[in-house]
């Protein structure tokens, strides 16, 4: 089982709402050098989040714009006061298992990639953020490298709970599927919203041993504090190996603005 990552609590000073378009991300070709189809830009008051979408930036600024330098005081976009504070531990979220999150030398996809983060990695915020036309970028420490990442793919980790009974009740009892991907997606639909439509992304697995395992991020719930859920799903192989029966589900909350004692704030 996957234990929840460490996190640092942060209390929000303002609420904001993320509206996420319908996207089911299954991986982006080209790894660190590719850019996915963006989701819709958010509508929010003072402190705007970015739309959620992964490798994972969104296409802006316009082609042909010079690549900004990390040491340049004239970085693209405008500096903003964002929720990620200096030293906050942030989890990568919503990035497909076969993809990476690009960390760039400056905000925007025109800047060079200086590091990449795997789908279950963490980064440490520096407290700096800049808003571009369609996205918000935060400066983070990714290992020994400091760079900029799209905040659409960063969140605080909240508490982890066993939600097996709740999921099976919603699905009407015993749940089975032909593959772990199908089983995981069935579980994910019990956590996803339709308005706004959540993004469902396989971020780890599937793997099969004595049990089948898969980890799925459900991102975009239209809530100003709970961004989504990370679901670690276990399946028992059926006799004959023709499918899987749901064994258990662990859920870790994904928090937009911070977490206190495991609760999104």
Secondary structure by P-SEA (a helix, b strand, c coil): cccccbbbbbbbcbbbbbbbcccccccccccccccccccbbbbbccccccccccccccccccccccccccccccccbbbbbcccccbbbbbbccccccbbbbbcccccccccccccccccbbbbbccbbbbcccbbbbbbbccccccccccccbbbbcccccaaaaaaaaaccccccccaaaaaaaaaaaacccccbbbbbbccccccccbbbbbbbbcccccccccbbbbbbbbbbccccccccccbbbbbbbbcccccccccc
